Amino acid sequence: MEQEIIEVVQPEESVDERTLEEAAKIWGVETDYWDIWGKQHHATPAVEKAILGSLGVETRNQQTFEQAIEERSWRDWSRPLPPTLVLDSSQTPHFVTVSLPESHANEEASFEVQFEQGKQEQFTVSFHSIAVEQQAMIRGQRFVRRRVLIPVELPLGYHNLKLKRANEHEVVTRLVVCPGRAYLPNSLESGRAAGVAISLYGVRSERNWGCGDTTDLKGVIDWAVDTAGVSFIALNPLHVIPNRQPYNTSPYLPDSVFYRNPLYLDVQRVEDFKSCPRALKLLKSPGVMRELAVLRAAPFVEYERVYRLKLRFLKLLFHKFLDEWRQNTPRAQQFAEYIRREGDLLNSYALYATLDESIRKEQPDAWNWRSWPEEYQAPASPMTQEFARRHWRGVLFHKYLQWQLDIQLAEAQEHSRQRGLSIGLYHDLALATDRFGGDLWAHREFFVSGCRVGSPPDAFSPKGQDWSFPPPNSERHYEDGYRLFAESIRQNCRHGGALRIDHVMRFFHLFWIPDGMEATEGTYVRDRHEDLLHILALESVRNKVLIVGEDLGTVPDEVRRTLHQFGILSYGLFYFARDRNGRFLEPQEYSRDALVSVTTHDLPTLAGYWVGRDIETRREAGQLTDEGAYHRMREERLGEKQRMLDLLAGLHLLPDWFPRNARDVPELTGELHNAIVGFLAATPSKLLLLNQEDLLKETEQQNLPGSTEQYPNWRRKMKCTVEELSTSGEVRAFTQMFRSWLERTGRLNVAGPGGPART
């Protein structure tokens, strides 16, 4: 008779409150927070332990907690230098803290600064002449810390600091020297500017393949210069996404934040197109011509069909290019230089993309890498590396796509500068990374498993929000010298004049939700915001890109003060700009160091807000099933519109004859449209951004949070084509209204032909 085996699971023992709080403080877990209603929430011990467990802390009992705390202390004190030292170039002199056992604390040592450009400079230190700043006894050994002056002029950049001591191994720390503030063009020191936001995927034209591309972007730039008079074009995140609808089309949940979506390539502008007979012949075939006509006429972007068609052509172009690659032509050498410059980051992405394509051909149900055969789920596994060798052409193809995107986006930004836009392209860096995407596959040690990121309950989401992507591993980034973080900023600054940081609070803290728990049970976990903001400022200054931090929601005053200190513009929305009593702010009350706009992609358009289209859409999508709640929302909206009318009328932005009762203004009239645009233009804020939906009075928003197949998220096309921006009487009237306000408020783009020099 077979004996039954019963596994005995040892219950977790209790941990005293003081030890738990000490561990939470060490690992950055905030034990309480305040919500938007001013109510304080305290994290439960279960939540604290779950988060600490996800960070690698053994939480089984009091002893394991104490061991984890001791191990952390030993690690921090026993290494002579921190793994990364971030310095502010404006705060001199510069010091480095050195930690040594007391028995070696009075020795001499030499330091060597290895500069980014390859030079070195050395200096010697006698530790006994420097006062002890701190000391600690750990595992029976006493350690002391001293602050050592770095008597070397340190230029901005990424350097190394090496410590050499007699009979000891050399120790190297990553030394990052940063400016104290982000870049800001001289024109904005005292001036103001304006831009128009577009969703590039939704741009329509008579020539594109059913989705906006880089040539359409040039057309929008021409309109911006010739007609609108704005200084920049704001874009949705252009990150790589799976291009599968309805679940994988969000530009804010990318496969990779480092590379861009080939969907935006203009296939016919790739240099290999004109010399590829097979592609030229295929383009003229009846089947392709029919498909292009259908995709252009489709009311929504058909991601899969557009991408499938473009890939068909791009593979032909790549095979044509391989002739040049084998001959090592000048173009092939340019491509090789691009590959060399991008390094392992591009290689790992291209390998992931090739694996994904190959495995899904054989296993159509393998939707993401977690369902791949196990031997391919690790980038460094022998089978993965063997795959890379056997499929080198496929890997090279995906590198080729990114090279072509880099070329076309560079041309678009250069076109904007040559046409005279003072800022040019305004890019967007998403907060999230798809937990099933390429970044997680390639760099999973930089993410924490066991928790998801979300937000606490608020008026918009009473049960909180679960965004279902993993939080960053702050400690791993710190240990690695913030290399991957710096790349995320650098790659997204490329070919632009401005960068929006989605959810800028990420640099301070994020709301973590342990697996198996609801969003209401989460709490915040801190990050090293001083380091992150300094590196952001460094990349901003080096790339001459101004930074806008999206700081909507519950943001402590000290966070906004810190952002201001670093020269990061905040975000001001017309809908939300109110005082504590709910009164809408007047123009002069808006912040100077801000970007001001009406709305975002997740909120109703101006015309949609006025008719309550967002409320109806939520009802149609099954998100608003309570009739009482529905009618309350309609009444609350009426009250908000009344307060807006009162504000605009009081500022004499509406004609005297215009109705003063919101019930008598059922839609966004021309007069009301003009008044709100004029209101925003009159604010002192450095930047004004108007979404194309709000310029053209569209009622449908780009995204309905919390929905998938219930709403065509991220698929809506622009009301007019690129060509109609200049030919449609209605569009010209809207544009002239906007431009007139820019002229009256000093926001009109003033750059001359060829664009100003970057200052």
C-alpha positions in Angstrom: 0.0 0.0 0.0 1.4 3.4 -1.1 2.0 5.6 1.8 0.5 9.1 1.6 3.1 11.9 2.0 1.8 15.0 3.7 3.8 18.2 3.2 4.0 20.2 6.4 4.1 24.0 5.8 5.6 25.9 8.7 3.5 28.9 9.7 5.1 32.2 9.6 6.0 33.5 13.1 5.3 36.9 14.3 7.8 39.8 13.9 7.9 42.6 16.4 6.6 45.9 15.1 9.9 47.8 15.6 11.9 45.3 13.5 9.3 45.4 10.7 9.4 49.2 10.7 13.2 49.2 10.6 13.2 46.9 7.7 10.6 48.9 5.9 12.6 52.1 6.4 15.8 50.4 5.1 14.2 49.1 2.0 12.1 52.2 1.3 8.6 50.9 2.1 6.4 53.7 3.2 4.2 52.5 6.1 1.5 55.1 5.6 0.3 57.6 3.0 -2.4 60.3 2.6 -5.1 60.0 -0.1 -6.7 62.9 -2.0 -9.4 63.3 0.6 -6.8 63.9 3.3 -7.3 60.5 5.0 -4.2 58.7 6.3 -3.8 55.0 5.3 -1.5 52.6 7.2 0.0 49.6 5.5 -0.8 46.3 7.3 2.1 44.1 8.4 1.0 41.6 5.8 1.5 44.2 3.0 4.8 45.3 4.4 6.1 41.7 4.6 4.9 40.9 1.1 6.7 43.9 -0.4 9.8 43.2 1.6 9.7 39.6 0.5 9.5 40.7 -3.2 12.7 42.7 -2.5 14.5 39.6 -1.4 14.1 39.9 2.4 13.5 36.6 4.1 10.3 37.4 6.1 9.6 34.1 7.8 10.3 35.1 11.4 12.0 37.5 13.7 15.4 35.8 13.3 15.3 35.9 9.5 14.3 39.6 9.6 17.2 40.4 11.9 19.6 38.4 9.7 18.4 40.3 6.6 18.9 43.7 8.3 22.4 42.7 9.5 23.4 41.4 6.1 22.3 44.7 4.5 24.3 46.7 7.1 27.3 44.5 6.5 27.1 45.0 2.7 26.8 48.8 3.0 29.6 49.2 5.6 32.1 46.5 4.4 32.5 47.9 0.8 34.9 50.8 0.7 33.0 52.8 -1.9 29.3 53.0 -2.9 28.5 51.2 -6.2 27.4 54.6 -7.7 28.2 58.2 -6.8 26.0 60.9 -8.4 27.4 64.4 -7.9 25.9 67.8 -8.7 28.3 69.9 -10.7 26.9 73.1 -9.2 27.5 71.9 -5.6 31.2 72.1 -5.0 33.6 70.9 -3.5 32.9 67.3 -4.2 33.4 64.4 -1.7 33.2 60.7 -1.7 32.4 58.7 1.4 34.9 55.9 2.1 34.1 53.1 4.5 37.0 51.0 6.0 37.6 48.6 8.9 39.0 50.6 11.8 42.2 48.5 11.7 42.9 49.9 8.2 41.3 53.3 8.6 44.5 55.3 9.0 46.4 54.1 6.0 47.2 56.0 2.8 45.5 55.3 -0.4 45.5 56.6 -4.0 42.5 57.4 -6.1 42.2 57.6 -9.9 39.4 59.3 -11.8 38.9 57.6 -15.1 37.2 60.2 -17.3 34.5 59.3 -19.8 36.8 60.5 -22.7 39.6 58.1 -21.7 41.9 60.4 -19.6 42.9 59.7 -16.0 43.9 61.8 -13.1 45.2 60.6 -9.7 45.4 61.9 -6.2 46.6 60.5 -2.8 44.9 60.6 0.5 46.1 60.0 4.1 43.0 58.8 5.9 44.3 59.6 9.4 44.2 63.3 8.6 40.4 63.2 7.9 37.8 63.2 10.6 35.6 60.2 11.1 32.0 61.0 10.1 30.3 57.8 11.2 31.2 54.4 12.7 29.4 51.1 13.3 30.1 47.7 14.9 28.9 44.8 12.7 29.7 41.2 13.3 32.3 42.1 15.8 34.2 44.4 13.5 34.2 48.2 13.8 34.0 50.3 10.6 34.5 54.0 10.2 33.4 56.4 7.4 35.3 59.5 6.2 34.3 62.1 3.6 37.2 62.4 1.1 37.6 65.5 -1.0 37.9 64.9 -4.7 40.5 67.6 -5.7 39.9 67.1 -9.4 37.9 69.2 -11.8 35.0 66.9 -12.8 33.3 67.6 -16.2 29.7 66.4 -16.8 29.4 62.8 -17.7 29.8 59.2 -16.7 33.2 58.5 -15.2 34.8 55.9 -12.9 36.5 56.5 -9.5 39.1 53.8 -8.6 40.4 53.3 -5.0 43.8 51.6 -4.6 45.1 50.5 -1.2 48.2 48.5 -0.4 47.7 44.7 -0.4 43.9 45.1 -1.2 41.9 44.7 -4.4 41.1 47.8 -6.3 37.6 49.1 -5.9 35.8 51.0 -8.6 32.6 53.1 -8.3 30.6 54.6 -11.1 31.0 58.4 -10.9 28.2 60.4 -12.5 28.6 64.2 -12.6 25.4 66.0 -13.5 24.0 69.5 -13.8 21.7 70.8 -11.1 18.9 71.6 -13.6 17.5 70.3 -16.8 17.9 72.0 -20.2 15.7 75.0 -21.0 16.0 77.0 -24.3 16.9 80.6 -23.8 13.7 81.6 -25.5 11.7 80.1 -22.6 13.6 81.9 -19.9 11.2 84.8 -20.2 9.1 83.8 -23.2 6.3 81.3 -23.9 5.6 78.8 -26.6 2.8 76.5 -27.9 2.4 73.1 -29.6 -0.1 70.7 -31.0 -0.3 67.1 -29.8 -1.0 64.3 -32.3 -1.3 60.5 -32.0 1.0 59.6 -34.9 -0.7 56.2 -35.4 -4.0 58.0 -36.1 -2.8 60.5 -38.6 -4.6 60.1 -41.9 -3.3 61.0 -45.3 -3.9 60.1 -49.0 -0.6 58.3 -49.3 0.0 56.4 -46.0 -0.7 52.7 -45.5 -3.5 53.0 -43.0 -1.4 54.3 -40.1 0.4 57.6 -39.7 4.2 57.5 -40.5 7.3 59.6 -40.5 6.4 61.3 -43.8 3.0 62.2 -42.5 4.8 63.7 -39.5 6.8 65.9 -41.9 3.5 67.1 -43.4 2.2 68.0 -39.9 5.4 69.9 -39.3 4.9 71.9 -42.5 1.3 72.8 -41.4 2.6 73.7 -38.0 5.1 76.2 -39.5 3.0 77.5 -42.4 -0.4 77.8 -40.8 -0.6 77.1 -37.0 2.5 79.1 -35.8 3.4 76.6 -33.1 6.9 75.7 -31.8 6.5 71.9 -31.3 4.6 68.8 -32.3 3.9 66.5 -29.3 3.8 62.8 -30.1 2.4 59.7 -28.4 5.1 57.3 -27.1 6.6 55.7 -30.2 7.9 52.6 -28.3 7.8 49.1 -29.8 4.5 47.4 -29.1 3.1 44.0 -30.3 0.7 45.7 -32.7 -2.1 43.2 -31.7 -5.6 44.5 -31.1 -7.4 44.9 -28.8 -5.0 44.0 -26.0 -1.6 45.1 -27.3 -2.0 48.5 -28.9 -1.3 50.8 -26.0 1.8 53.0 -26.6 1.9 53.3 -22.8 2.4 49.5 -22.3 5.4 48.8 -24.6 7.4 45.7 -25.4 10.5 47.9 -25.1 11.0 51.6 -24.1 14.4 51.6 -25.8 13.3 51.1 -29.4 10.5 52.3 -31.6 7.6 50.8 -33.5 8.3 49.8 -37.1 4.7 50.6 -37.8 5.7 54.2 -38.2 8.2 53.6 -41.0 7.4 55.0 -44.4 8.3 52.0 -46.4 8.5 53.9 -49.7 11.1 56.3 -48.2 13.5 53.5 -47.2 16.5 53.9 -49.5 16.4 50.3 -50.6 12.8 50.6 -51.9 13.6 52.3 -55.2 16.3 49.8 -56.0 14.2 46.7 -55.1 12.3 45.4 -58.2 10.3 42.9 -56.2 9.0 45.6 -53.9 8.1 48.0 -56.7 6.3 45.2 -58.6 4.4 44.1 -55.4 3.2 47.6 -54.7 1.5 47.8 -58.0 -0.2 44.4 -57.7 -4.0 44.5 -57.5 -4.2 42.8 -54.1 -1.8 45.2 -52.4 -3.5 48.2 -54.0 -6.9 47.0 -52.7 -5.5 46.4 -49.3 -4.0 49.8 -49.1 -7.3 51.4 -50.2 -9.1 49.5 -47.5 -6.6 50.3 -44.7 -6.6 54.0 -45.6 -10.4 54.1 -45.6 -10.8 52.1 -42.4 -12.3 54.2 -39.6 -9.8 52.8 -37.1 -6.2 51.8 -37.3 -6.0 48.1 -38.2 -2.7 47.4 -36.4 -2.2 43.7 -37.4 -3.0 44.2 -41.1 -0.9 47.3 -41.5 2.0 45.8 -39.7 1.7 42.5 -41.7 1.7 44.4 -45.0 4.7 46.6 -44.0 6.7 43.6 -42.8 6.1 41.9 -46.1 7.7 44.8 -47.9 10.4 45.5 -45.4 11.7 42.0 -45.6 12.1 42.4 -49.4 14.0 45.6 -48.8 16.2 44.0 -46.2 17.1 41.1 -48.6 18.0 43.7 -51.2 20.2 45.5 -48.6 22.0 42.3 -47.8 23.9 42.7 -51.1 25.4 45.9 -49.8 26.1 44.3 -46.4 28.1 41.5 -48.0 30.0 44.1 -50.1 30.6 46.4 -47.1 29.5 49.5 -48.9 29.5 52.9 -47.2 25.8 52.4 -46.3 26.7 49.0 -44.8 29.4 50.6 -42.8 26.9 53.2 -41.5 24.7 50.3 -40.4 27.6 48.6 -38.7 28.4 51.7 -36.9 24.8 52.1 -35.7 24.9 48.4 -34.4 28.2 49.1 -32.7 26.9 52.2 -31.0 23.7 50.6 -29.8 25.6 47.5 -28.5 24.0 44.8 -26.3 20.8 46.9 -25.9 19.9 46.6 -29.6 21.2 43.0 -29.8 19.0 41.7 -27.0 16.0 43.5 -28.4 16.5 42.2 -31.9 17.1 38.7 -30.6 13.8 38.9 -28.6 11.9 40.1 -31.6 13.3 37.3 -33.8 12.5 34.7 -31.2 9.0 36.0 -30.8 8.3 36.0 -34.6 9.9 32.5 -35.1 8.1 30.8 -32.1 4.7 32.3 -32.9 5.0 30.9 -36.5 5.3 27.4 -35.0 3.1 28.0 -32.0 0.4 30.6 -32.7 -0.9 30.4 -29.2 2.5 31.4 -27.7 1.4 35.0 -27.2 4.4 36.0 -25.1 7.8 34.8 -23.9 6.5 33.3 -20.7 4.7 30.7 -22.9 7.8 30.0 -25.0 9.7 26.7 -24.6 11.6 27.0 -21.4 15.0 26.9 -23.0 14.3 30.2 -24.8 13.0 32.1 -21.8 16.5 33.2 -20.7 18.6 35.5 -23.0 21.9 33.9 -22.0 20.8 30.2 -22.2 22.8 28.0 -24.6 19.7 27.3 -26.7 18.9 31.0 -27.0 22.5 31.8 -28.1 22.4 28.9 -30.6 19.2 30.3 -32.0 20.9 33.7 -32.4 23.7 32.1 -34.4 21.3 30.1 -36.6 18.9 33.0 -37.2 21.5 35.8 -37.6 19.6 37.2 -40.6 16.4 37.5 -38.6 18.3 39.3 -35.8 20.0 41.6 -38.3 16.6 42.3 -39.9 15.2 43.7 -36.7 18.3 45.8 -36.2 17.8 47.1 -39.8 14.3 48.2 -38.9 15.5 50.2 -35.9 18.2 51.7 -38.1 15.7 52.8 -40.7 13.4 54.3 -37.9 16.4 56.1 -36.5 17.2 57.6 -39.9 13.6 58.7 -40.6 13.0 60.2 -37.2 16.3 62.0 -37.4 15.1 63.4 -40.7 11.8 64.5 -39.2 13.4 66.4 -36.4 15.9 67.9 -38.7 13.0 69.0 -41.0 11.3 70.6 -38.0 14.5 72.5 -37.2 15.1 73.5 -40.8 11.5 74.7 -41.2 12.0 76.9 -38.1 10.2 75.1 -35.2 12.1 76.4 -32.1 11.6 73.1 -30.2 10.6 70.5 -32.8 9.4 67.1 -31.8 8.2 66.5 -28.2 8.5 62.8 -27.3 6.9 60.8 -24.5 8.5 58.2 -22.2 5.9 55.7 -20.9 6.0 54.7 -17.3 5.1 51.0 -17.8 6.8 48.1 -19.4 4.7 45.1 -20.4 5.5 42.2 -18.0 5.3 39.9 -21.0 7.5 42.1 -23.2 11.0 42.3 -24.5 12.4 44.5 -21.7 11.3 42.0 -19.1 12.8 39.1 -21.1 16.1 40.9 -21.6 16.5 42.8 -18.4 14.3 41.1 -15.8 16.8 41.6 -12.9 16.0 45.3 -13.1 12.3 44.5 -12.2 10.7 43.2 -9.0 8.5 40.1 -9.1 5.7 39.6 -6.7 4.2 43.1 -6.9 2.5 45.2 -9.5 2.4 49.0 -9.9 -0.9 50.9 -9.5 -2.4 53.8 -7.8 -4.4 54.3 -4.5 -8.1 55.0 -4.5 -9.2 58.4 -5.7 -12.3 60.2 -7.0 -11.8 58.7 -10.5 -11.1 55.1 -9.3 -12.6 54.6 -5.8 -11.1 51.1 -5.6 -7.7 52.2 -6.8 -6.0 51.1 -10.0 -3.9 48.1 -10.8 -1.7 48.7 -13.8 -0.4 45.2 -13.8 3.2 45.8 -14.6 6.2 45.1 -12.3 8.0 47.9 -10.4 11.6 48.7 -11.1 14.3 47.2 -8.9 15.8 50.4 -7.5 18.7 48.6 -5.8 19.7 46.8 -9.0 19.8 50.1 -10.9 21.9 51.6 -8.2 24.3 48.7 -8.2 24.7 48.9 -12.0 25.4 52.6 -12.1 22.0 53.5 -13.5 23.2 52.5 -16.9 19.9 51.1 -18.1 17.9 54.0 -16.6 20.2 56.5 -18.4 19.7 54.6 -21.7 15.9 54.9 -21.3 16.2 58.7 -21.1 18.9 59.0 -23.8 17.0 56.8 -26.3 13.8 58.8 -25.9 15.5 62.2 -26.0 17.0 61.3 -29.4 15.6 63.3 -32.4 13.6 65.6 -30.3 13.5 69.0 -28.5 11.3 68.0 -25.6 10.5 64.9 -23.5 7.4 64.2 -21.5 7.9 61.9 -18.5 4.8 59.9 -17.9 4.0 59.8 -14.2 7.0 61.7 -13.0 6.3 60.6 -9.5 8.0 57.4 -10.5 11.3 59.0 -9.6 10.1 59.6 -6.0 7.9 56.6 -5.2 5.5 54.2 -6.8 2.4 52.5 -5.4 3.1 48.8 -5.1 0.4 46.1 -4.8 1.5 42.7 -3.6 0.4 39.8 -5.8 -2.9 38.3 -4.5 -4.0 41.6 -3.0 -6.3 44.4 -4.2 -5.2 47.9 -5.1 -6.8 49.2 -1.9 -4.2 47.2 0.1 -1.0 48.6 -1.5 1.4 51.2 -0.3 4.2 53.4 -1.7 7.9 52.3 -2.1 10.5 55.0 -2.3 13.2 55.4 -5.0 16.5 57.4 -5.1 14.9 60.5 -6.6 18.0 62.7 -6.2 20.1 60.4 -8.3 17.4 59.8 -10.9 16.6 63.5 -11.4 20.2 64.4 -11.7 20.8 61.8 -14.4 17.6 63.0 -16.1 19.1 66.5 -16.0 22.4 65.3 -17.4 20.8 63.6 -20.4 18.5 66.6 -20.9 21.5 69.1 -21.0 23.6 66.8 -23.2 20.7 66.3 -25.8 19.4 69.9 -25.4 15.9 68.5 -24.6 13.6 70.3 -22.2 11.7 68.0 -19.7 8.0 68.0 -18.8 7.0 65.9 -15.8 3.4 64.6 -15.8 2.5 65.3 -12.2 -1.3 64.9 -12.2 -3.0 63.3 -9.2 -1.9 63.4 -5.6 1.5 65.0 -5.6 3.0 66.3 -2.3 4.1 69.9 -2.3 7.8 68.9 -1.6 7.8 66.8 -4.8 6.7 69.8 -6.9 9.3 72.0 -5.2 12.0 69.4 -6.1 10.8 69.3 -9.7 10.9 73.1 -9.9 14.4 73.0 -8.4 15.6 70.7 -11.2 14.0 72.8 -13.9 11.3 70.2 -14.8 8.1 71.7 -16.0 4.9 70.5 -14.3 1.6 69.7 -15.9 -1.5 71.9 -15.6 -4.9 70.7 -16.9 -7.8 73.0 -17.4 -10.2 70.4 -15.9 -8.2 69.9 -12.7 -6.8 73.4 -12.1 -8.9 74.3 -9.0 -8.3 75.5 -5.5 -9.2 73.6 -2.4 -12.8 74.8 -2.6 -13.3 73.5 -6.2 -13.0 77.0 -7.8 -11.4 77.0 -11.2 -8.2 78.9 -11.2 -7.9 82.1 -13.2 -5.1 82.4 -15.9 -2.7 84.3 -13.7 -2.9 81.7 -11.0 -1.3 79.0 -13.2 2.3 78.1 -12.6 4.9 79.7 -14.8 7.1 76.6 -14.8 4.5 74.4 -16.4 2.9 73.0 -19.5 -0.8 73.8 -19.7 -3.4 71.9 -21.6 -7.1 71.0 -21.6 -6.9 67.2 -21.2 -4.9 64.0 -21.8 -5.4 60.8 -23.8 -7.1 59.2 -20.8 -9.6 62.0 -20.3 -12.5 63.4 -22.3 -11.8 65.8 -25.2 -13.1 69.3 -24.7 -16.0 68.8 -27.0 -16.7 65.3 -25.5 -16.5 66.8 -22.0 -19.1 69.4 -22.8 -21.7 66.9 -24.2 -20.9 64.3 -21.5 -19.6 61.8 -24.2 -17.1 60.3 -21.7 -19.9 59.5 -19.3 -22.0 57.9 -22.0 -19.0 55.9 -23.3 -18.3 54.5 -19.8 -22.0 53.5 -19.6 -21.9 51.9 -23.1 -18.7 50.0 -22.1 -20.4 48.5 -19.0 -18.3 50.6 -16.5 -21.2 52.6 -15.3 -24.1 50.3 -14.5 -25.6 52.1 -11.5 -28.3 54.4 -12.8 -28.1 56.6 -9.7 -24.4 57.1 -10.2 -24.9 57.8 -13.8 -27.4 60.6 -13.1 -25.2 62.0 -10.3 -22.3 62.2 -12.8 -24.4 64.1 -15.3 -25.5 66.6 -12.7 -22.0 67.1 -11.4 -20.8 67.7 -14.9 -23.5 70.3 -15.4 -22.2 72.0 -12.2 -18.6 72.0 -13.5 -19.7 73.4 -16.8 -21.6 76.2 -15.0 -18.5 77.1 -13.0 -16.5 77.2 -16.2 -19.0 79.5 -17.9 -19.0 81.8 -14.9 -15.2 81.9 -15.0 -15.0 82.6 -18.7 -17.8 85.2 -18.6 -16.1 87.0 -15.7 -12.9 87.3 -17.7 -14.9 88.7 -20.7 -13.8 85.9 -22.9 -17.4 85.3 -24.0 -19.6 87.7 -26.0 -22.1 89.6 -23.9 -25.0 87.9 -25.7 -23.7 84.4 -24.9 -26.0 82.3 -22.6 -24.9 82.3 -19.0 -26.7 79.1 -18.0 -24.9 75.9 -18.8 -28.2 74.2 -19.6 -28.6 76.6 -22.5 -25.2 75.5 -24.0 -25.6 71.9 -24.8 -22.4 71.6 -27.0 -19.0 73.2 -27.5 -19.9 76.2 -29.6 -17.4 78.2 -31.6 -17.5 81.0 -29.0 -16.9 78.6 -26.1 -14.1 76.9 -28.0 -12.5 80.2 -28.7 -12.8 81.3 -25.0 -11.2 78.2 -23.6 -8.3 78.3 -26.0 -7.8 82.0 -25.3 -8.0 81.3 -21.5 -5.1 78.7 -21.7 -3.1 80.9 -24.0 -3.3 83.7 -21.5 -1.7 81.7 -18.7 1.9 82.5 -17.7 2.9 78.9 -18.2 5.9 78.4 -20.5 4.2 75.9 -22.7 0.7 75.5 -24.0 -0.3 72.2 -25.6 -3.5 71.7 -27.5 -4.5 68.2 -28.6 -5.5 67.9 -32.2 -8.9 66.5 -31.0 -9.4 69.7 -29.0 -8.3 71.9 -31.9 -10.7 70.1 -34.3 -13.6 69.7 -31.7 -13.7 65.9 -31.8 -15.9 64.3 -29.1 -14.2 60.8 -28.8 -11.1 60.3 -26.6 -8.2 58.1 -27.5 -8.3 55.8 -24.6 -11.0 54.7 -22.1 -9.2 53.4 -19.0 -10.3 50.0 -17.8 -11.6 48.9 -21.2 -10.2 46.6 -23.9 -12.6 45.2 -26.6 -15.4 47.5 -25.3 -13.8 50.6 -26.8 -11.4 51.2 -29.8 -8.5 52.3 -27.6 -5.5 53.8 -29.4 -7.1 53.2 -32.8 -8.9 56.5 -33.5 -7.9 58.3 -36.6 -7.7 62.1 -37.0 -10.8 63.9 -38.3 -9.0 65.2 -41.3 -6.1 64.1 -43.5 -2.7 65.8 -43.5 -3.6 67.3 -46.9 -6.9 68.7 -45.5 -5.0 70.5 -42.7 -4.2 73.1 -45.3 -7.3 72.8 -47.6 -10.3 72.3 -45.4 -12.2 75.5 -44.6 -13.3 74.2 -41.2 -9.8 73.2 -40.2 -8.3 76.4 -41.4 -10.8 78.3 -39.4 -10.0 76.4 -36.2 -6.3 76.9 -36.9 -6.6 80.6 -37.5 -8.5 81.0 -34.2 -5.7 79.2 -32.4 -3.0 81.1 -34.2 -4.6 84.5 -33.4 -4.5 83.7 -29.7 -0.8 82.7 -30.0 -0.1 86.1 -31.6 -2.1 88.0 -29.0 -0.4 86.2 -26.1 3.2 86.2 -27.4 3.3 82.4 -28.0 3.7 82.5 -31.8 6.8 80.6 -33.0 9.4 83.2 -33.9 12.2 81.1 -35.3 13.4 82.1 -38.8 14.0 79.8 -41.8 16.6 77.2 -41.0 15.8 77.3 -37.3 17.7 79.0 -34.5 20.9 77.7 -33.2 20.4 75.5 -30.1 21.3 77.7 -27.0 
